[in-house]
């Protein structure tokens, strides 16, 4: 048993340190073991978060949307631990840096689940017990508490991944796997149903739980961007939804590296470079068009229209009735169905303005976009 724990522990350390650069400043000399273990766990959770994020994208590509949600939740939870460990290390005078170039190995979703269950989550109880025992004599309560959070969250992952793996293995689809997951942003607790009273791990209020959708990274990056107004943030999220649910995905996207230094990226982008999902890459490559459209849409002044624009509005009212118009419905009623081009323009305008009922501004913008097609 001790031998097993030792092997697991060595494997864990090897995994944890892979591809990481850690720079230590003057560390607090009272907690040397605690600082060392926190660095290992920081690296471990960072690596796990990236790996599970990559697995989520693979699951998406293979149409396993429930498992995409599961891996996204794991990645979100692990990022909570990364932040917590980083903060503790910083308080101890240890600065950590990561290496964004580290390689991630991704297989089929079924195999990714198996690896997660049989390797990543195997032996977590011995592993965490060992680490906590090691730092206990130093008595850093907050570190012990946060490591316990990560341990208990890993126990929850084990149950959820086991459930998903069993469901996937079953050809008859027996044992359905959940497709909604919630993460406590204090401790990383990960559940398919929000607890009734309090977080079972950190005992905090259930209001700390948020749904960890596969889009959480994008939403986080946009929410953190102080250069965007609330209206612009909402628009960026709607555009991303449009990409996420509708656009055909080409996996061979090459992002122009110069874009990350541009003012355009600073304003509308997703923060520091990391592994971006295909949808995020499409969003980044479309920034120029999106920003131009947003500006064009907002520059239309309904009180300052030229003659041809006024005439167009009159024709539209004559044809479809007074506004605001649900143009999609109206065209469908009059013409039976919409062309693909009309659907695409309407999707885009609805994403820009955030509603289906079009007033004068949206109708003018619709005309302008159609003229460009
Ligand atoms: Zn919690």
Boltz pocket constraint, residues with backbone or C-beta under 6 A from the ligand:
constraints:
  - pocket:
      binder: B
      contacts: [[A, 184], [A, 185], [A, 186], [A, 187], [A, 188], [A, 189], [A, 199], [A, 200], [A, 201], [A, 202], [A, 203], [A, 204], [A, 208]]
      max_distance: 6.0
